[in-house]
Amino acid sequence: MTRDFDLLQTVEQGGCSAKLPAQLLDTIIKKIPVLSQDQLLIGTDTHDDAAVWKVDQHTAIISTTDFFPPLCSDPYEFGQIAAANALSDVFAMGGKAVMALNLVMFPSSRIDIGVLEEILKGGAEKVAEAQASLAGGHTIDDYPPKYGLAVTGIVHPDKIITNSCAKAGEKLILAKPIGTGTIIAGQRIDEISQTDYQAALDGMKLLNKNGAEVMRKHHVRCATDITGFGLLGHVYEMAAGSGVSVRIDSTAVPLLAGAYSLVDMGCIPGASFRNLRYTDHHVRFANDIDYNLKMLLVDAQTSGGLLISCPTDTASLVVADLRGCGYTDAAIVGSVETQVDDKASVIVE
């Protein structure tokens, strides 16, 4: 059966762990000329989750894309996770997904084409769950296989949620537990229980659609989703874009079952060290920080949870609503403070 084909045999690293290092991307992007237009409400300036183009006073288009190599063995599950991850950028900005296009790189002469069929079925299921239309795509012959989506969403121009408007005095909420990169690494070396591994896969399949609805209900204005640069990488980008400092309580951050034990035994993916270097000059760790937690805070996530900044008086309500619609580990993990030393920074305790 094609679903018995082990996609992990084709890659050394998959999911969002396969991203280029953030520092390298920053260097390149700064050299690329960009045409500034009034209709482009959000571009590359603040490393936000997607681009936003204003159509008229009532409608703006959210445009994003994401794809990566396999991060699990089963083709159908890979398709589900890759699609959920790509759709997440629209939800992180408070939008509604309306259309998606498949992005497919597949070696038709080396792997049974039935494997691709299962990947596409998994992706189509998540697009349908997001109540968006799958409207075609593009394929090339390439090894190892890669899959993702180009996604279009819509949002009211006055209700865009960005990663660059956190305010001092707000609380930070994380909707999903972290540790997916470490769990995947643990699966490769056969050191994670199948129960914990499947729980991680199921978490990555969970759309952030309901989270977007919770944010709209509570009029949230600042959020991002946690992906390849790890929790601290994305927290830093939020702090830098907002001109604030952020304090993270490492002991309050929810972890996937089994992730801490893997790090404790030395199972730390290479992407974690790349993310640690990216945040090195912007993060201050407490002297007594638990090393295992430190490395999990920079663990590259795939289809991770929403990180939400909201007023203190609504934070507990947001957490309760998130837990009530499927994000059972949602928790307050930090706070936003006035900028420290004229630099955006992250303090981890």
Secondary structure, DSSP 4 states (H G I P E B T S, - for coil): -GGGS-GGGG-SS-GGGGSPPHHHHHHHHTTS-----TTEEE-STT--SSEEEE-SSS-EEEEEEEEE---SS-HHHHHHHHHHHHHHHHHHTT-EEEEEEEEEE--TTTS-HHHHHHHHHHHHHHHHHTT-EEEEEEEE--SS-EEEEEEEEEE-GGG--BSS---TT-EEEE-S-B-HHHHHHHHHTT-S-HHHHHHHHHHHHS-SHHHHHHHHHTT--EEEE--TTHHHHHHHHHHHHHTEEEEE-GGGS-B-TTHHHHHHTT---HHHHHHHHHHTTTEEE-TT--HHHHHHHTPPPSS--EEEEE-HHHHHHHHHHHHHTT-TT-EEEEEEEEPBTTB-EEEE-
